[in-house]
Amino acid sequence: MSKLRLILSGAVLAFLVLGYGASQYAALNGTAAQYASAIDHSPISWVSLIILIICIVFAFKRDSGANEP
């Protein structure tokens, strides 16, 4: 379970870094409005929702290697 959490953390971090970089690139090139429009009408919102649900499930799942009472 901890490996899945590590993979999820890496994926979320990669999405954040790539999204921030893409938004900065669009802002510096003067295409921020088109970028924002493309982000609002793409499946990115569904991917975000799926990642949020997975994070919530992992928050309530207990780690099998934990020695907590």
mmCIF file as Biopython writes it, N, C-alpha, C and O atoms, coordinates in Angstrom:
data_model
#
loop_
_atom_site.group_PDB
_atom_site.id
_atom_site.type_symbol
_atom_site.label_atom_id
_atom_site.label_alt_id
_atom_site.label_comp_id
_atom_site.label_asym_id
_atom_site.label_entity_id
_atom_site.label_seq_id
_atom_site.pdbx_PDB_ins_code
_atom_site.Cartn_x
_atom_site.Cartn_y
_atom_site.Cartn_z
_atom_site.occupancy
_atom_site.B_iso_or_equiv
_atom_site.auth_seq_id
_atom_site.auth_asym_id
_atom_site.pdbx_PDB_model_num
ATOM 1   N N  . MET A ? 1  ? 0.820   -1.187 0.000   1.0 0.0 1  A 1 
ATOM 2   C CA . MET A ? 1  ? 0.000   0.000  0.000   1.0 0.0 1  A 1 
ATOM 3   C C  . MET A ? 1  ? 0.872   1.261  0.000   1.0 0.0 1  A 1 
ATOM 4   O O  . MET A ? 1  ? 0.519   2.278  -0.597  1.0 0.0 1  A 1 
ATOM 5   N N  . SER A ? 2  ? 2.011   1.169  0.681   1.0 0.0 2  A 1 
ATOM 6   C CA . SER A ? 2  ? 2.871   2.350  0.728   1.0 0.0 2  A 1 
ATOM 7   C C  . SER A ? 2  ? 3.470   2.651  -0.646  1.0 0.0 2  A 1 
ATOM 8   O O  . SER A ? 2  ? 3.729   3.811  -0.967  1.0 0.0 2  A 1 
ATOM 9   N N  . LYS A ? 3  ? 3.693   1.607  -1.462  1.0 0.0 3  A 1 
ATOM 10  C CA . LYS A ? 3  ? 4.205   1.856  -2.815  1.0 0.0 3  A 1 
ATOM 11  C C  . LYS A ? 3  ? 3.150   2.555  -3.671  1.0 0.0 3  A 1 
ATOM 12  O O  . LYS A ? 3  ? 3.475   3.425  -4.480  1.0 0.0 3  A 1 
ATOM 13  N N  . LEU A ? 4  ? 1.894   2.171  -3.489  1.0 0.0 4  A 1 
ATOM 14  C CA . LEU A ? 4  ? 0.820   2.842  -4.232  1.0 0.0 4  A 1 
ATOM 15  C C  . LEU A ? 4  ? 0.701   4.301  -3.812  1.0 0.0 4  A 1 
ATOM 16  O O  . LEU A ? 4  ? 0.466   5.176  -4.645  1.0 0.0 4  A 1 
ATOM 17  N N  . ARG A ? 5  ? 0.861   4.556  -2.531  1.0 0.0 5  A 1 
ATOM 18  C CA . ARG A ? 5  ? 0.819   5.948  -2.051  1.0 0.0 5  A 1 
ATOM 19  C C  . ARG A ? 5  ? 1.989   6.752  -2.606  1.0 0.0 5  A 1 
ATOM 20  O O  . ARG A ? 5  ? 1.835   7.921  -2.958  1.0 0.0 5  A 1 
ATOM 21  N N  . LEU A ? 6  ? 3.145   6.128  -2.683  1.0 0.0 6  A 1 
ATOM 22  C CA . LEU A ? 6  ? 4.318   6.804  -3.245  1.0 0.0 6  A 1 
ATOM 23  C C  . LEU A ? 6  ? 4.108   7.097  -4.731  1.0 0.0 6  A 1 
ATOM 24  O O  . LEU A ? 6  ? 4.461   8.179  -5.202  1.0 0.0 6  A 1 
ATOM 25  N N  . ILE A ? 7  ? 3.543   6.157  -5.465  1.0 0.0 7  A 1 
ATOM 26  C CA . ILE A ? 7  ? 3.254   6.367  -6.889  1.0 0.0 7  A 1 
ATOM 27  C C  . ILE A ? 7  ? 2.229   7.478  -7.056  1.0 0.0 7  A 1 
ATOM 28  O O  . ILE A ? 7  ? 2.375   8.335  -7.928  1.0 0.0 7  A 1 
ATOM 29  N N  . LEU A ? 8  ? 1.190   7.469  -6.223  1.0 0.0 8  A 1 
ATOM 30  C CA . LEU A ? 8  ? 0.171   8.523  -6.295  1.0 0.0 8  A 1 
ATOM 31  C C  . LEU A ? 8  ? 0.776   9.888  -5.987  1.0 0.0 8  A 1 
ATOM 32  O O  . LEU A ? 8  ? 0.465   10.871 -6.660  1.0 0.0 8  A 1 
ATOM 33  N N  . SER A ? 9  ? 1.634   9.955  -4.979  1.0 0.0 9  A 1 
ATOM 34  C CA . SER A ? 9  ? 2.288   11.220 -4.637  1.0 0.0 9  A 1 
ATOM 35  C C  . SER A ? 9  ? 3.154   11.730 -5.791  1.0 0.0 9  A 1 
ATOM 36  O O  . SER A ? 9  ? 3.157   12.924 -6.093  1.0 0.0 9  A 1 
ATOM 37  N N  . GLY A ? 10 ? 3.879   10.825 -6.424  1.0 0.0 10 A 1 
ATOM 38  C CA . GLY A ? 10 ? 4.704   11.220 -7.565  1.0 0.0 10 A 1 
ATOM 39  C C  . GLY A ? 10 ? 3.874   11.701 -8.734  1.0 0.0 10 A 1 
ATOM 40  O O  . GLY A ? 10 ? 4.238   12.669 -9.402  1.0 0.0 10 A 1 
ATOM 41  N N  . ALA A ? 11 ? 2.749   11.027 -8.991  1.0 0.0 11 A 1 
ATOM 42  C CA . ALA A ? 11 ? 1.876   11.435 -10.095 1.0 0.0 11 A 1 
ATOM 43  C C  . ALA A ? 11 ? 1.266   12.804 -9.824  1.0 0.0 11 A 1 
ATOM 44  O O  . ALA A ? 11 ? 1.208   13.652 -10.714 1.0 0.0 11 A 1 
ATOM 45  N N  . VAL A ? 12 ? 0.813   13.013 -8.596  1.0 0.0 12 A 1 
ATOM 46  C CA . VAL A ? 12 ? 0.226   14.320 -8.245  1.0 0.0 12 A 1 
ATOM 47  C C  . VAL A ? 12 ? 1.278   15.417 -8.357  1.0 0.0 12 A 1 
ATOM 48  O O  . VAL A ? 12 ? 0.997   16.495 -8.881  1.0 0.0 12 A 1 
ATOM 49  N N  . LEU A ? 13 ? 2.472   15.154 -7.875  1.0 0.0 13 A 1 
ATOM 50  C CA . LEU A ? 13 ? 3.546   16.139 -7.974  1.0 0.0 13 A 1 
ATOM 51  C C  . LEU A ? 13 ? 3.884   16.448 -9.431  1.0 0.0 13 A 1 
ATOM 52  O O  . LEU A ? 13 ? 4.099   17.606 -9.791  1.0 0.0 13 A 1 
ATOM 53  N N  . ALA A ? 14 ? 3.931   15.414 -10.265 1.0 0.0 14 A 1 
ATOM 54  C CA . ALA A ? 14 ? 4.225   15.629 -11.683 1.0 0.0 14 A 1 
ATOM 55  C C  . ALA A ? 14 ? 3.126   16.454 -12.355 1.0 0.0 14 A 1 
ATOM 56  O O  . ALA A ? 14 ? 3.420   17.354 -13.142 1.0 0.0 14 A 1 
ATOM 57  N N  . PHE A ? 15 ? 1.867   16.152 -12.048 1.0 0.0 15 A 1 
ATOM 58  C CA . PHE A ? 15 ? 0.764   16.933 -12.619 1.0 0.0 15 A 1 
ATOM 59  C C  . PHE A ? 15 ? 0.824   18.385 -12.173 1.0 0.0 15 A 1 
ATOM 60  O O  . PHE A ? 15 ? 0.580   19.289 -12.972 1.0 0.0 15 A 1 
ATOM 61  N N  . LEU A ? 16 ? 1.146   18.617 -10.905 1.0 0.0 16 A 1 
ATOM 62  C CA . LEU A ? 16 ? 1.246   19.997 -10.416 1.0 0.0 16 A 1 
ATOM 63  C C  . LEU A ? 16 ? 2.366   20.759 -11.109 1.0 0.0 16 A 1 
ATOM 64  O O  . LEU A ? 16 ? 2.185   21.904 -11.522 1.0 0.0 16 A 1 
ATOM 65  N N  . VAL A ? 17 ? 3.525   20.118 -11.233 1.0 0.0 17 A 1 
ATOM 66  C CA . VAL A ? 17 ? 4.678   20.779 -11.855 1.0 0.0 17 A 1 
ATOM 67  C C  . VAL A ? 17 ? 4.405   21.059 -13.335 1.0 0.0 17 A 1 
ATOM 68  O O  . VAL A ? 17 ? 4.675   22.154 -13.827 1.0 0.0 17 A 1 
ATOM 69  N N  . LEU A ? 18 ? 3.869   20.062 -14.035 1.0 0.0 18 A 1 
ATOM 70  C CA . LEU A ? 18 ? 3.587   20.251 -15.461 1.0 0.0 18 A 1 
ATOM 71  C C  . LEU A ? 18 ? 2.478   21.283 -15.683 1.0 0.0 18 A 1 
ATOM 72  O O  . LEU A ? 18 ? 2.564   22.090 -16.609 1.0 0.0 18 A 1 
ATOM 73  N N  . GLY A ? 19 ? 1.462   21.265 -14.859 1.0 0.0 19 A 1 
ATOM 74  C CA . GLY A ? 19 ? 0.377   22.244 -14.984 1.0 0.0 19 A 1 
ATOM 75  C C  . GLY A ? 19 ? 0.850   23.662 -14.707 1.0 0.0 19 A 1 
ATOM 76  O O  . GLY A ? 19 ? 0.483   24.600 -15.416 1.0 0.0 19 A 1 
ATOM 77  N N  . TYR A ? 20 ? 1.672   23.811 -13.663 1.0 0.0 20 A 1 
ATOM 78  C CA . TYR A ? 20 ? 2.206   25.134 -13.359 1.0 0.0 20 A 1 
ATOM 79  C C  . TYR A ? 20 ? 3.124   25.622 -14.471 1.0 0.0 20 A 1 
ATOM 80  O O  . TYR A ? 20 ? 3.066   26.786 -14.867 1.0 0.0 20 A 1 
ATOM 81  N N  . GLY A ? 21 ? 3.963   24.738 -14.967 1.0 0.0 21 A 1 
ATOM 82  C CA . GLY A ? 21 ? 4.858   25.121 -16.057 1.0 0.0 21 A 1 
ATOM 83  C C  . GLY A ? 21 ? 4.099   25.509 -17.316 1.0 0.0 21 A 1 
ATOM 84  O O  . GLY A ? 21 ? 4.450   26.479 -17.988 1.0 0.0 21 A 1 
ATOM 85  N N  . ALA A ? 22 ? 3.052   24.745 -17.633 1.0 0.0 22 A 1 
ATOM 86  C CA . ALA A ? 22 ? 2.256   25.064 -18.822 1.0 0.0 22 A 1 
ATOM 87  C C  . ALA A ? 22 ? 1.524   26.393 -18.660 1.0 0.0 22 A 1 
ATOM 88  O O  . ALA A ? 22 ? 1.417   27.163 -19.614 1.0 0.0 22 A 1 
ATOM 89  N N  . SER A ? 23 ? 1.025   26.662 -17.470 1.0 0.0 23 A 1 
ATOM 90  C CA . SER A ? 23 ? 0.319   27.930 -17.263 1.0 0.0 23 A 1 
ATOM 91  C C  . SER A ? 23 ? 1.279   29.116 -17.330 1.0 0.0 23 A 1 
ATOM 92  O O  . SER A ? 23 ? 0.925   30.169 -17.862 1.0 0.0 23 A 1 
ATOM 93  N N  . GLN A ? 24 ? 2.488   28.954 -16.796 1.0 0.0 24 A 1 
ATOM 94  C CA . GLN A ? 24 ? 3.467   30.026 -16.879 1.0 0.0 24 A 1 
ATOM 95  C C  . GLN A ? 24 ? 3.922   30.258 -18.313 1.0 0.0 24 A 1 
ATOM 96  O O  . GLN A ? 24 ? 4.118   31.399 -18.732 1.0 0.0 24 A 1 
ATOM 97  N N  . TYR A ? 25 ? 4.088   29.183 -19.056 1.0 0.0 25 A 1 
ATOM 98  C CA . TYR A ? 25 ? 4.465   29.295 -20.466 1.0 0.0 25 A 1 
ATOM 99  C C  . TYR A ? 25 ? 3.383   30.041 -21.244 1.0 0.0 25 A 1 
ATOM 100 O O  . TYR A ? 25 ? 3.681   30.907 -22.067 1.0 0.0 25 A 1 
ATOM 101 N N  . ALA A ? 26 ? 2.122   29.695 -20.974 1.0 0.0 26 A 1 
ATOM 102 C CA . ALA A ? 26 ? 1.015   30.372 -21.663 1.0 0.0 26 A 1 
ATOM 103 C C  . ALA A ? 26 ? 0.935   31.836 -21.255 1.0 0.0 26 A 1 
ATOM 104 O O  . ALA A ? 26 ? 0.665   32.698 -22.092 1.0 0.0 26 A 1 
ATOM 105 N N  . ALA A ? 27 ? 1.166   32.124 -19.992 1.0 0.0 27 A 1 
ATOM 106 C CA . ALA A ? 27 ? 1.103   33.512 -19.527 1.0 0.0 27 A 1 
ATOM 107 C C  . ALA A ? 27 ? 2.214   34.351 -20.147 1.0 0.0 27 A 1 
ATOM 108 O O  . ALA A ? 27 ? 1.986   35.503 -20.517 1.0 0.0 27 A 1 
ATOM 109 N N  . LEU A ? 28 ? 3.397   33.794 -20.262 1.0 0.0 28 A 1 
ATOM 110 C CA . LEU A ? 28 ? 4.521   34.546 -20.827 1.0 0.0 28 A 1 
ATOM 111 C C  . LEU A ? 28 ? 4.396   34.730 -22.330 1.0 0.0 28 A 1 
ATOM 112 O O  . LEU A ? 28 ? 4.949   35.680 -22.884 1.0 0.0 28 A 1 
ATOM 113 N N  . ASN A ? 29 ? 3.678   33.836 -22.998 1.0 0.0 29 A 1 
ATOM 114 C CA . ASN A ? 29 ? 3.485   33.954 -24.443 1.0 0.0 29 A 1 
ATOM 115 C C  . ASN A ? 29 ? 2.225   34.730 -24.799 1.0 0.0 29 A 1 
ATOM 116 O O  . ASN A ? 29 ? 1.941   34.934 -25.979 1.0 0.0 29 A 1 
ATOM 117 N N  . GLY A ? 30 ? 1.480   35.156 -23.815 1.0 0.0 30 A 1 
ATOM 118 C CA . GLY A ? 30 ? 0.276   35.941 -24.075 1.0 0.0 30 A 1 
ATOM 119 C C  . GLY A ? 30 ? -0.926  35.108 -24.490 1.0 0.0 30 A 1 
ATOM 120 O O  . GLY A ? 30 ? -1.877  35.641 -25.063 1.0 0.0 30 A 1 
ATOM 121 N N  . THR A ? 31 ? -0.900  33.832 -24.217 1.0 0.0 31 A 1 
ATOM 122 C CA . THR A ? 31 ? -2.021  32.963 -24.601 1.0 0.0 31 A 1 
ATOM 123 C C  . THR A ? 31 ? -2.721  32.389 -23.370 1.0 0.0 31 A 1 
ATOM 124 O O  . THR A ? 31 ? -3.238  31.273 -23.409 1.0 0.0 31 A 1 
ATOM 125 N N  . ALA A ? 32 ? -2.735  33.143 -22.295 1.0 0.0 32 A 1 
ATOM 126 C CA . ALA A ? 32 ? -3.314  32.647 -21.046 1.0 0.0 32 A 1 
ATOM 127 C C  . ALA A ? 32 ? -4.814  32.397 -21.175 1.0 0.0 32 A 1 
ATOM 128 O O  . ALA A ? 32 ? -5.330  31.429 -20.617 1.0 0.0 32 A 1 
ATOM 129 N N  . ALA A ? 33 ? -5.514  33.260 -21.903 1.0 0.0 33 A 1 
ATOM 130 C CA . ALA A ? 33 ? -6.963  33.083 -22.051 1.0 0.0 33 A 1 
ATOM 131 C C  . ALA A ? 33 ? -7.288  31.802 -22.820 1.0 0.0 33 A 1 
ATOM 132 O O  . ALA A ? 33 ? -8.207  31.070 -22.452 1.0 0.0 33 A 1 
ATOM 133 N N  . GLN A ? 34 ? -6.546  31.539 -23.872 1.0 0.0 34 A 1 
ATOM 134 C CA . GLN A ? 34 ? -6.773  30.320 -24.634 1.0 0.0 34 A 1 
ATOM 135 C C  . GLN A ? 34 ? -6.415  29.081 -23.800 1.0 0.0 34 A 1 
ATOM 136 O O  . GLN A ? 34 ? -7.100  28.060 -23.873 1.0 0.0 34 A 1 
ATOM 137 N N  . TYR A ? 35 ? -5.355  29.177 -23.021 1.0 0.0 35 A 1 
ATOM 138 C CA . TYR A ? 35 ? -4.947  28.061 -22.157 1.0 0.0 35 A 1 
ATOM 139 C C  . TYR A ? 35 ? -6.021  27.777 -21.108 1.0 0.0 35 A 1 
ATOM 140 O O  . TYR A ? 35 ? -6.376  26.622 -20.876 1.0 0.0 35 A 1 
ATOM 141 N N  . ALA A ? 36 ? -6.529  28.820 -20.483 1.0 0.0 36 A 1 
ATOM 142 C CA . ALA A ? 36 ? -7.569  28.644 -19.465 1.0 0.0 36 A 1 
ATOM 143 C C  . ALA A ? 36 ? -8.830  28.044 -20.076 1.0 0.0 36 A 1 
ATOM 144 O O  . ALA A ? 36 ? -9.481  27.196 -19.467 1.0 0.0 36 A 1 
ATOM 145 N N  . SER A ? 37 ? -9.165  28.483 -21.266 1.0 0.0 37 A 1 
ATOM 146 C CA . SER A ? 37 ? -10.336 27.934 -21.949 1.0 0.0 37 A 1 
ATOM 147 C C  . SER A ? 37 ? -10.134 26.455 -22.286 1.0 0.0 37 A 1 
ATOM 148 O O  . SER A ? 37 ? -11.056 25.651 -22.146 1.0 0.0 37 A 1 
ATOM 149 N N  . ALA A ? 38 ? -8.939  26.103 -22.727 1.0 0.0 38 A 1 
ATOM 150 C CA . ALA A ? 38 ? -8.656  24.712 -23.068 1.0 0.0 38 A 1 
ATOM 151 C C  . ALA A ? 38 ? -8.681  23.818 -21.825 1.0 0.0 38 A 1 
ATOM 152 O O  . ALA A ? 38 ? -9.137  22.677 -21.893 1.0 0.0 38 A 1 
ATOM 153 N N  . ILE A ? 39 ? -8.201  24.324 -20.709 1.0 0.0 39 A 1 
ATOM 154 C CA . ILE A ? 39 ? -8.194  23.544 -19.473 1.0 0.0 39 A 1 
ATOM 155 C C  . ILE A ? 39 ? -9.620  23.339 -18.963 1.0 0.0 39 A 1 
ATOM 156 O O  . ILE A ? 39 ? -9.938  22.267 -18.448 1.0 0.0 39 A 1 
ATOM 157 N N  . ASP A ? 40 ? -10.471 24.336 -19.094 1.0 0.0 40 A 1 
ATOM 158 C CA . ASP A ? 40 ? -11.849 24.233 -18.606 1.0 0.0 40 A 1 
ATOM 159 C C  . ASP A ? 40 ? -12.695 23.283 -19.435 1.0 0.0 40 A 1 
ATOM 160 O O  . ASP A ? 40 ? -13.681 22.752 -18.922 1.0 0.0 40 A 1 
ATOM 161 N N  . HIS A ? 41 ? -12.356 23.052 -20.677 1.0 0.0 41 A 1 
ATOM 162 C CA . HIS A ? 41 ? -13.167 22.212 -21.556 1.0 0.0 41 A 1 
ATOM 163 C C  . HIS A ? 41 ? -12.466 20.912 -21.937 1.0 0.0 41 A 1 
ATOM 164 O O  . HIS A ? 41 ? -12.682 20.382 -23.026 1.0 0.0 41 A 1 
ATOM 165 N N  . SER A ? 42 ? -11.648 20.415 -21.061 1.0 0.0 42 A 1 
ATOM 166 C CA . SER A ? 42 ? -10.928 19.183 -21.362 1.0 0.0 42 A 1 
ATOM 167 C C  . SER A ? 42 ? -11.188 18.148 -20.270 1.0 0.0 42 A 1 
ATOM 168 O O  . SER A ? 42 ? -11.788 18.466 -19.242 1.0 0.0 42 A 1 
ATOM 169 N N  . PRO A ? 43 ? -10.750 16.943 -20.483 1.0 0.0 43 A 1 
ATOM 170 C CA . PRO A ? 43 ? -10.965 15.898 -19.469 1.0 0.0 43 A 1 
ATOM 171 C C  . PRO A ? 43 ? -10.079 16.051 -18.229 1.0 0.0 43 A 1 
ATOM 172 O O  . PRO A ? 43 ? -10.058 15.168 -17.372 1.0 0.0 43 A 1 
ATOM 173 N N  . ILE A ? 44 ? -9.365  17.140 -18.132 1.0 0.0 44 A 1 
ATOM 174 C CA . ILE A ? 44 ? -8.496  17.351 -16.978 1.0 0.0 44 A 1 
ATOM 175 C C  . ILE A ? 44 ? -9.303  17.438 -15.692 1.0 0.0 44 A 1 
ATOM 176 O O  . ILE A ? 44 ? -8.837  16.998 -14.641 1.0 0.0 44 A 1 
ATOM 177 N N  . SER A ? 45 ? -10.502 17.999 -15.758 1.0 0.0 45 A 1 
ATOM 178 C CA . SER A ? 45 ? -11.324 18.067 -14.549 1.0 0.0 45 A 1 
ATOM 179 C C  . SER A ? 45 ? -11.735 16.676 -14.084 1.0 0.0 45 A 1 
ATOM 180 O O  . SER A ? 45 ? -11.835 16.439 -12.880 1.0 0.0 45 A 1 
ATOM 181 N N  . TRP A ? 46 ? -11.976 15.747 -15.018 1.0 0.0 46 A 1 
ATOM 182 C CA . TRP A ? 46 ? -12.315 14.372 -14.645 1.0 0.0 46 A 1 
ATOM 183 C C  . TRP A ? 46 ? -11.109 13.665 -14.040 1.0 0.0 46 A 1 
ATOM 184 O O  . TRP A ? 46 ? -11.251 12.909 -13.078 1.0 0.0 46 A 1 
ATOM 185 N N  . VAL A ? 47 ? -9.946  13.899 -14.586 1.0 0.0 47 A 1 
ATOM 186 C CA . VAL A ? 47 ? -8.734  13.302 -14.031 1.0 0.0 47 A 1 
ATOM 187 C C  . VAL A ? 47 ? -8.498  13.823 -12.618 1.0 0.0 47 A 1 
ATOM 188 O O  . VAL A ? 47 ? -8.107  13.064 -11.731 1.0 0.0 47 A 1 
ATOM 189 N N  . SER A ? 48 ? -8.732  15.111 -12.408 1.0 0.0 48 A 1 
ATOM 190 C CA . SER A ? 48 ? -8.580  15.696 -11.086 1.0 0.0 48 A 1 
ATOM 191 C C  . SER A ? 48 ? -9.558  15.083 -10.098 1.0 0.0 48 A 1 
ATOM 192 O O  . SER A ? 48 ? -9.191  14.801 -8.957  1.0 0.0 48 A 1 
ATOM 193 N N  . LEU A ? 49 ? -10.789 14.874 -10.520 1.0 0.0 49 A 1 
ATOM 194 C CA . LEU A ? 49 ? -11.792 14.265 -9.648  1.0 0.0 49 A 1 
ATOM 195 C C  . LEU A ? 49 ? -11.404 12.834 -9.282  1.0 0.0 49 A 1 
ATOM 196 O O  . LEU A ? 49 ? -11.550 12.424 -8.131  1.0 0.0 49 A 1 
ATOM 197 N N  . ILE A ? 50 ? -10.916 12.086 -10.249 1.0 0.0 50 A 1 
ATOM 198 C CA . ILE A ? 50 ? -10.504 10.700 -9.982  1.0 0.0 50 A 1 
ATOM 199 C C  . ILE A ? 50 ? -9.330  10.666 -9.011  1.0 0.0 50 A 1 
ATOM 200 O O  . ILE A ? 50 ? -9.302  9.839  -8.100  1.0 0.0 50 A 1 
ATOM 201 N N  . ILE A ? 51 ? -8.368  11.551 -9.198  1.0 0.0 51 A 1 
ATOM 202 C CA . ILE A ? 51 ? -7.222  11.604 -8.290  1.0 0.0 51 A 1 
ATOM 203 C C  . ILE A ? 51 ? -7.673  12.005 -6.892  1.0 0.0 51 A 1 
ATOM 204 O O  . ILE A ? 51 ? -7.172  11.461 -5.907  1.0 0.0 51 A 1 
ATOM 205 N N  . LEU A ? 52 ? -8.604  12.938 -6.785  1.0 0.0 52 A 1 
ATOM 206 C CA . LEU A ? 52 ? -9.122  13.348 -5.477  1.0 0.0 52 A 1 
ATOM 207 C C  . LEU A ? 52 ? -9.804  12.178 -4.776  1.0 0.0 52 A 1 
ATOM 208 O O  . LEU A ? 52 ? -9.593  11.968 -3.582  1.0 0.0 52 A 1 
ATOM 209 N N  . ILE A ? 53 ? -10.612 11.423 -5.495  1.0 0.0 53 A 1 
ATOM 210 C CA . ILE A ? 53 ? -11.298 10.270 -4.903  1.0 0.0 53 A 1 
ATOM 211 C C  . ILE A ? 53 ? -10.286 9.219  -4.450  1.0 0.0 53 A 1 
ATOM 212 O O  . ILE A ? 53 ? -10.432 8.644  -3.371  1.0 0.0 53 A 1 
ATOM 213 N N  . ILE A ? 54 ? -9.271  8.966  -5.258  1.0 0.0 54 A 1 
ATOM 214 C CA . ILE A ? 54 ? -8.238  8.001  -4.878  1.0 0.0 54 A 1 
ATOM 215 C C  . ILE A ? 54 ? -7.502  8.466  -3.620  1.0 0.0 54 A 1 
ATOM 216 O O  . ILE A ? 54 ? -7.202  7.657  -2.741  1.0 0.0 54 A 1 
ATOM 217 N N  . CYS A ? 55 ? -7.211  9.762  -3.532  1.0 0.0 55 A 1 
ATOM 218 C CA . CYS A ? 55 ? -6.547  10.295 -2.343  1.0 0.0 55 A 1 
ATOM 219 C C  . CYS A ? 55 ? -7.416  10.127 -1.097  1.0 0.0 55 A 1 
ATOM 220 O O  . CYS A ? 55 ? -6.907  9.798  -0.026  1.0 0.0 55 A 1 
ATOM 221 N N  . ILE A ? 56 ? -8.706  10.346 -1.230  1.0 0.0 56 A 1 
ATOM 222 C CA . ILE A ? 56 ? -9.620  10.173 -0.099  1.0 0.0 56 A 1 
ATOM 223 C C  . ILE A ? 56 ? -9.671  8.708  0.327   1.0 0.0 56 A 1 
ATOM 224 O O  . ILE A ? 56 ? -9.664  8.407  1.521   1.0 0.0 56 A 1 
ATOM 225 N N  . VAL A ? 57 ? -9.723  7.801  -0.641  1.0 0.0 57 A 1 
ATOM 226 C CA . VAL A ? 57 ? -9.738  6.366  -0.312  1.0 0.0 57 A 1 
ATOM 227 C C  . VAL A ? 57 ? -8.449  5.986  0.404   1.0 0.0 57 A 1 
ATOM 228 O O  . VAL A ? 57 ? -8.490  5.258  1.396   1.0 0.0 57 A 1 
ATOM 229 N N  . PHE A ? 58 ? -7.312  6.461  -0.075  1.0 0.0 58 A 1 
ATOM 230 C CA . PHE A ? 58 ? -6.034  6.147  0.570   1.0 0.0 58 A 1 
ATOM 231 C C  . PHE A ? 58 ? -5.932  6.767  1.959   1.0 0.0 58 A 1 
ATOM 232 O O  . PHE A ? 58 ? -5.254  6.221  2.830   1.0 0.0 58 A 1 
ATOM 233 N N  . ALA A ? 59 ? -6.589  7.891  2.176   1.0 0.0 59 A 1 
ATOM 234 C CA . ALA A ? 59 ? -6.555  8.516  3.489   1.0 0.0 59 A 1 
ATOM 235 C C  . ALA A ? 59 ? -7.247  7.652  4.537   1.0 0.0 59 A 1 
ATOM 236 O O  . ALA A ? 59 ? -6.855  7.663  5.704   1.0 0.0 59 A 1 
ATOM 237 N N  . PHE A ? 60 ? -8.263  6.911  4.134   1.0 0.0 60 A 1 
ATOM 238 C CA . PHE A ? 60 ? -8.992  6.070  5.075   1.0 0.0 60 A 1 
ATOM 239 C C  . PHE A ? 60 ? -8.488  4.629  5.115   1.0 0.0 60 A 1 
ATOM 240 O O  . PHE A ? 60 ? -8.847  3.875  6.020   1.0 0.0 60 A 1 
ATOM 241 N N  . LYS A ? 61 ? -7.667  4.240  4.152   1.0 0.0 61 A 1 
ATOM 242 C CA . LYS A ? 61 ? -7.093  2.897  4.151   1.0 0.0 61 A 1 
ATOM 243 C C  . LYS A ? 61 ? -5.926  2.844  5.116   1.0 0.0 61 A 1 
ATOM 244 O O  . LYS A ? 61 ? -5.088  3.745  5.153   1.0 0.0 61 A 1 
ATOM 245 N N  . ARG A ? 62 ? -5.885  1.809  5.873   1.0 0.0 62 A 1 
ATOM 246 C CA . ARG A ? 62 ? -4.802  1.636  6.814   1.0 0.0 62 A 1 
ATOM 247 C C  . ARG A ? 62 ? -3.624  0.962  6.126   1.0 0.0 62 A 1 
ATOM 248 O O  . ARG A ? 62 ? -3.810  0.056  5.314   1.0 0.0 62 A 1 
ATOM 249 N N  . ASP A ? 63 ? -2.434  1.395  6.445   1.0 0.0 63 A 1 
ATOM 250 C CA . ASP A ? 63 ? -1.233  0.786  5.882   1.0 0.0 63 A 1 
ATOM 251 C C  . ASP A ? 63 ? -1.009  -0.560 6.532   1.0 0.0 63 A 1 
ATOM 252 O O  . ASP A ? 63 ? -1.021  -0.660 7.759   1.0 0.0 63 A 1 
ATOM 253 N N  . SER A ? 64 ? -0.807  -1.591 5.742   1.0 0.0 64 A 1 
ATOM 254 C CA . SER A ? 64 ? -0.685  -2.943 6.275   1.0 0.0 64 A 1 
ATOM 255 C C  . SER A ? 64 ? 0.603   -3.129 7.093   1.0 0.0 64 A 1 
ATOM 256 O O  . SER A ? 64 ? 0.668   -4.030 7.930   1.0 0.0 64 A 1 
ATOM 257 N N  . GLY A ? 65 ? 1.592   -2.321 6.874   1.0 0.0 65 A 1 
ATOM 258 C CA . GLY A ? 65 ? 2.848   -2.446 7.599   1.0 0.0 65 A 1 
ATOM 259 C C  . GLY A ? 65 ? 2.905   -1.636 8.874   1.0 0.0 65 A 1 
ATOM 260 O O  . GLY A ? 65 ? 3.902   -1.691 9.594   1.0 0.0 65 A 1 
ATOM 261 N N  . ALA A ? 66 ? 1.859   -0.886 9.171   1.0 0.0 66 A 1 
ATOM 262 C CA . ALA A ? 66 ? 1.848   -0.040 10.351  1.0 0.0 66 A 1 
ATOM 263 C C  . ALA A ? 66 ? 1.594   -0.881 11.603  1.0 0.0 66 A 1 
ATOM 264 O O  . ALA A ? 66 ? 0.773   -1.798 11.587  1.0 0.0 66 A 1 
ATOM 265 N N  . ASN A ? 67 ? 2.292   -0.567 12.668  1.0 0.0 67 A 1 
ATOM 266 C CA . ASN A ? 67 ? 2.115   -1.267 13.938  1.0 0.0 67 A 1 
ATOM 267 C C  . ASN A ? 67 ? 1.363   -0.399 14.920  1.0 0.0 67 A 1 
ATOM 268 O O  . ASN A ? 67 ? 1.777   -0.261 16.071  1.0 0.0 67 A 1 
ATOM 269 N N  . GLU A ? 68 ? 0.282   0.178  14.490  1.0 0.0 68 A 1 
ATOM 270 C CA . GLU A ? 68 ? -0.511  1.038  15.362  1.0 0.0 68 A 1 
ATOM 271 C C  . GLU A ? 68 ? -1.553  0.192  16.074  1.0 0.0 68 A 1 
ATOM 272 O O  . GLU A ? 68 ? -2.059  -0.777 15.507  1.0 0.0 68 A 1 
ATOM 273 N N  . PRO A ? 69 ? -1.877  0.548  17.308  1.0 0.0 69 A 1 
ATOM 274 C CA . PRO A ? 69 ? -2.904  -0.218 18.047  1.0 0.0 69 A 1 
ATOM 275 C C  . PRO A ? 69 ? -4.281  -0.007 17.514  1.0 0.0 69 A 1 
ATOM 276 O O  . PRO A ? 69 ? -5.239  -0.582 18.031  1.0 0.0 69 A 1 
#
